[in-house]
Amino acid sequence: MERIQDLVYTHVQGGQFRWVTVSTLMLALGTILHL
C-alpha cells in the first residue's frame, strides 16, 4: 500500500519529480544494456 501512496505523492508533486523518475529509468536501461 505504501507504494501506491508514493505514486500518488509523486503525481501530486508534478513535473520536476517526473523528470527524476524518467532519468532514473534511463540510467537503469543504460546499465542493463551495458551489461
HTML snippet that shows the backbone in 3Dmol.js (N, CA, C, O; Angstrom):
<script src="https://3Dmol.org/build/3Dmol-min.js"></script>
<div id="view" style="width:600px;height:400px;position:relative"></div>
<script>
const pdb = `
ATOM      1  N   MET A   1       0.829  -1.204   0.000  1.00  0.00           N
ATOM      2  CA  MET A   1       0.000   0.000   0.000  1.00  0.00           C
ATOM      3  C   MET A   1       0.867   1.260   0.000  1.00  0.00           C
ATOM      4  O   MET A   1       0.487   2.273  -0.587  1.00  0.00           O
ATOM      5  N   GLU A   2       2.014   1.205   0.646  1.00  0.00           N
ATOM      6  CA  GLU A   2       2.904   2.370   0.692  1.00  0.00           C
ATOM      7  C   GLU A   2       3.336   2.766  -0.713  1.00  0.00           C
ATOM      8  O   GLU A   2       3.475   3.949  -1.024  1.00  0.00           O
ATOM      9  N   ARG A   3       3.546   1.760  -1.557  1.00  0.00           N
ATOM     10  CA  ARG A   3       3.961   2.023  -2.939  1.00  0.00           C
ATOM     11  C   ARG A   3       2.943   2.920  -3.638  1.00  0.00           C
ATOM     12  O   ARG A   3       3.305   3.886  -4.309  1.00  0.00           O
ATOM     13  N   ILE A   4       1.663   2.584  -3.468  1.00  0.00           N
ATOM     14  CA  ILE A   4       0.606   3.363  -4.118  1.00  0.00           C
ATOM     15  C   ILE A   4       0.635   4.800  -3.609  1.00  0.00           C
ATOM     16  O   ILE A   4       0.490   5.739  -4.392  1.00  0.00           O
ATOM     17  N   GLN A   5       0.820   4.976  -2.310  1.00  0.00           N
ATOM     18  CA  GLN A   5       0.871   6.325  -1.740  1.00  0.00           C
ATOM     19  C   GLN A   5       2.030   7.106  -2.339  1.00  0.00           C
ATOM     20  O   GLN A   5       1.903   8.296  -2.625  1.00  0.00           O
ATOM     21  N   ASP A   6       3.170   6.425  -2.529  1.00  0.00           N
ATOM     22  CA  ASP A   6       4.330   7.096  -3.119  1.00  0.00           C
ATOM     23  C   ASP A   6       4.010   7.546  -4.539  1.00  0.00           C
ATOM     24  O   ASP A   6       4.374   8.653  -4.938  1.00  0.00           O
ATOM     25  N   LEU A   7       3.326   6.687  -5.306  1.00  0.00           N
ATOM     26  CA  LEU A   7       2.974   7.034  -6.680  1.00  0.00           C
ATOM     27  C   LEU A   7       2.058   8.251  -6.694  1.00  0.00           C
ATOM     28  O   LEU A   7       2.253   9.170  -7.489  1.00  0.00           O
ATOM     29  N   VAL A   8       1.064   8.258  -5.818  1.00  0.00           N
ATOM     30  CA  VAL A   8       0.129   9.383  -5.748  1.00  0.00           C
ATOM     31  C   VAL A   8       0.877  10.645  -5.352  1.00  0.00           C
ATOM     32  O   VAL A   8       0.652  11.710  -5.927  1.00  0.00           O
ATOM     33  N   TYR A   9       1.768  10.533  -4.369  1.00  0.00           N
ATOM     34  CA  TYR A   9       2.536  11.685  -3.891  1.00  0.00           C
ATOM     35  C   TYR A   9       3.377  12.251  -5.025  1.00  0.00           C
ATOM     36  O   TYR A   9       3.456  13.467  -5.201  1.00  0.00           O
ATOM     37  N   THR A  10       4.013  11.356  -5.802  1.00  0.00           N
ATOM     38  CA  THR A  10       4.835  11.790  -6.927  1.00  0.00           C
ATOM     39  C   THR A  10       3.963  12.518  -7.950  1.00  0.00           C
ATOM     40  O   THR A  10       4.369  13.544  -8.497  1.00  0.00           O
ATOM     41  N   HIS A  11       2.770  11.988  -8.206  1.00  0.00           N
ATOM     42  CA  HIS A  11       1.873  12.597  -9.183  1.00  0.00           C
ATOM     43  C   HIS A  11       1.475  13.998  -8.729  1.00  0.00           C
ATOM     44  O   HIS A  11       1.369  14.914  -9.544  1.00  0.00           O
ATOM     45  N   VAL A  12       1.255  14.158  -7.426  1.00  0.00           N
ATOM     46  CA  VAL A  12       0.872  15.463  -6.879  1.00  0.00           C
ATOM     47  C   VAL A  12       2.043  16.435  -6.966  1.00  0.00           C
ATOM     48  O   VAL A  12       1.850  17.619  -7.239  1.00  0.00           O
ATOM     49  N   GLN A  13       3.247  15.942  -6.737  1.00  0.00           N
ATOM     50  CA  GLN A  13       4.442  16.789  -6.784  1.00  0.00           C
ATOM     51  C   GLN A  13       4.523  17.527  -8.112  1.00  0.00           C
ATOM     52  O   GLN A  13       4.784  18.730  -8.143  1.00  0.00           O
ATOM     53  N   GLY A  14       4.298  16.802  -9.218  1.00  0.00           N
ATOM     54  CA  GLY A  14       4.275  17.463 -10.520  1.00  0.00           C
ATOM     55  C   GLY A  14       5.424  17.085 -11.430  1.00  0.00           C
ATOM     56  O   GLY A  14       6.034  16.026 -11.281  1.00  0.00           O
ATOM     57  N   GLY A  15       5.716  17.987 -12.395  1.00  0.00           N
ATOM     58  CA  GLY A  15       6.663  17.708 -13.474  1.00  0.00           C
ATOM     59  C   GLY A  15       8.078  17.395 -13.015  1.00  0.00           C
ATOM     60  O   GLY A  15       8.680  16.428 -13.481  1.00  0.00           O
ATOM     61  N   GLN A  16       8.616  18.202 -12.105  1.00  0.00           N
ATOM     62  CA  GLN A  16      10.010  18.014 -11.691  1.00  0.00           C
ATOM     63  C   GLN A  16      10.280  16.591 -11.239  1.00  0.00           C
ATOM     64  O   GLN A  16      11.264  15.979 -11.655  1.00  0.00           O
ATOM     65  N   PHE A  17       9.412  16.063 -10.388  1.00  0.00           N
ATOM     66  CA  PHE A  17       9.603  14.711  -9.866  1.00  0.00           C
ATOM     67  C   PHE A  17       9.551  13.692 -10.991  1.00  0.00           C
ATOM     68  O   PHE A  17      10.273  12.695 -10.977  1.00  0.00           O
ATOM     69  N   ARG A  18       8.679  13.957 -11.978  1.00  0.00           N
ATOM     70  CA  ARG A  18       8.542  13.036 -13.109  1.00  0.00           C
ATOM     71  C   ARG A  18       9.854  12.945 -13.877  1.00  0.00           C
ATOM     72  O   ARG A  18      10.252  11.864 -14.311  1.00  0.00           O
ATOM     73  N   TRP A  19      10.523  14.083 -14.043  1.00  0.00           N
ATOM     74  CA  TRP A  19      11.801  14.078 -14.767  1.00  0.00           C
ATOM     75  C   TRP A  19      12.829  13.232 -14.043  1.00  0.00           C
ATOM     76  O   TRP A  19      13.619  12.532 -14.676  1.00  0.00           O
ATOM     77  N   VAL A  20      12.825  13.292 -12.712  1.00  0.00           N
ATOM     78  CA  VAL A  20      13.762  12.480 -11.921  1.00  0.00           C
ATOM     79  C   VAL A  20      13.494  10.998 -12.168  1.00  0.00           C
ATOM     80  O   VAL A  20      14.425  10.207 -12.322  1.00  0.00           O
ATOM     81  N   THR A  21      12.212  10.630 -12.204  1.00  0.00           N
ATOM     82  CA  THR A  21      11.844   9.231 -12.438  1.00  0.00           C
ATOM     83  C   THR A  21      12.304   8.782 -13.816  1.00  0.00           C
ATOM     84  O   THR A  21      12.869   7.699 -13.963  1.00  0.00           O
ATOM     85  N   VAL A  22      12.062   9.614 -14.826  1.00  0.00           N
ATOM     86  CA  VAL A  22      12.463   9.281 -16.194  1.00  0.00           C
ATOM     87  C   VAL A  22      13.973   9.120 -16.278  1.00  0.00           C
ATOM     88  O   VAL A  22      14.466   8.175 -16.894  1.00  0.00           O
ATOM     89  N   SER A  23      14.708  10.042 -15.661  1.00  0.00           N
ATOM     90  CA  SER A  23      16.170   9.981 -15.690  1.00  0.00           C
ATOM     91  C   SER A  23      16.668   8.692 -15.039  1.00  0.00           C
ATOM     92  O   SER A  23      17.588   8.051 -15.546  1.00  0.00           O
ATOM     93  N   THR A  24      16.059   8.319 -13.923  1.00  0.00           N
ATOM     94  CA  THR A  24      16.453   7.090 -13.229  1.00  0.00           C
ATOM     95  C   THR A  24      16.201   5.878 -14.114  1.00  0.00           C
ATOM     96  O   THR A  24      17.041   4.982 -14.198  1.00  0.00           O
ATOM     97  N   LEU A  25      15.037   5.849 -14.780  1.00  0.00           N
ATOM     98  CA  LEU A  25      14.719   4.733 -15.666  1.00  0.00           C
ATOM     99  C   LEU A  25      15.711   4.657 -16.818  1.00  0.00           C
ATOM    100  O   LEU A  25      16.147   3.567 -17.189  1.00  0.00           O
ATOM    101  N   MET A  26      16.070   5.799 -17.385  1.00  0.00           N
ATOM    102  CA  MET A  26      17.025   5.832 -18.492  1.00  0.00           C
ATOM    103  C   MET A  26      18.380   5.309 -18.041  1.00  0.00           C
ATOM    104  O   MET A  26      19.018   4.542 -18.761  1.00  0.00           O
ATOM    105  N   LEU A  27      18.825   5.716 -16.855  1.00  0.00           N
ATOM    106  CA  LEU A  27      20.102   5.239 -16.318  1.00  0.00           C
ATOM    107  C   LEU A  27      20.052   3.733 -16.113  1.00  0.00           C
ATOM    108  O   LEU A  27      21.019   3.034 -16.414  1.00  0.00           O
ATOM    109  N   ALA A  28      18.936   3.230 -15.602  1.00  0.00           N
ATOM    110  CA  ALA A  28      18.783   1.789 -15.381  1.00  0.00           C
ATOM    111  C   ALA A  28      18.857   1.043 -16.711  1.00  0.00           C
ATOM    112  O   ALA A  28      19.535   0.021 -16.814  1.00  0.00           O
ATOM    113  N   LEU A  29      18.165   1.549 -17.725  1.00  0.00           N
ATOM    114  CA  LEU A  29      18.200   0.919 -19.049  1.00  0.00           C
ATOM    115  C   LEU A  29      19.612   0.923 -19.604  1.00  0.00           C
ATOM    116  O   LEU A  29      20.065  -0.076 -20.163  1.00  0.00           O
ATOM    117  N   GLY A  30      20.309   2.037 -19.454  1.00  0.00           N
ATOM    118  CA  GLY A  30      21.685   2.146 -19.940  1.00  0.00           C
ATOM    119  C   GLY A  30      22.588   1.124 -19.273  1.00  0.00           C
ATOM    120  O   GLY A  30      23.417   0.495 -19.930  1.00  0.00           O
ATOM    121  N   THR A  31      22.425   0.961 -17.968  1.00  0.00           N
ATOM    122  CA  THR A  31      23.243  -0.004 -17.229  1.00  0.00           C
ATOM    123  C   THR A  31      22.966  -1.418 -17.718  1.00  0.00           C
ATOM    124  O   THR A  31      23.893  -2.201 -17.925  1.00  0.00           O
ATOM    125  N   ILE A  32      21.689  -1.746 -17.903  1.00  0.00           N
ATOM    126  CA  ILE A  32      21.307  -3.084 -18.370  1.00  0.00           C
ATOM    127  C   ILE A  32      21.889  -3.339 -19.756  1.00  0.00           C
ATOM    128  O   ILE A  32      22.407  -4.423 -20.023  1.00  0.00           O
ATOM    129  N   LEU A  33      21.804  -2.346 -20.636  1.00  0.00           N
ATOM    130  CA  LEU A  33      22.325  -2.509 -21.991  1.00  0.00           C
ATOM    131  C   LEU A  33      23.831  -2.718 -21.971  1.00  0.00           C
ATOM    132  O   LEU A  33      24.357  -3.515 -22.747  1.00  0.00           O
ATOM    133  N   HIS A  34      24.531  -2.006 -21.088  1.00  0.00           N
ATOM    134  CA  HIS A  34      25.987  -2.145 -20.997  1.00  0.00           C
ATOM    135  C   HIS A  34      26.374  -3.522 -20.481  1.00  0.00           C
ATOM    136  O   HIS A  34      27.426  -4.051 -20.838  1.00  0.00           O
ATOM    137  N   LEU A  35      25.515  -4.107 -19.632  1.00  0.00           N
ATOM    138  CA  LEU A  35      25.798  -5.449 -19.116  1.00  0.00           C
ATOM    139  C   LEU A  35      25.627  -6.446 -20.250  1.00  0.00           C
ATOM    140  O   LEU A  35      25.814  -7.646 -20.051  1.00  0.00           O
TER     141      LEU A  35
END
`;
const viewer = $3Dmol.createViewer("view");
viewer.addModel(pdb, "pdb");
viewer.setStyle({}, {cartoon: {color: "spectrum"}});
viewer.zoomTo();
viewer.render();
</script>
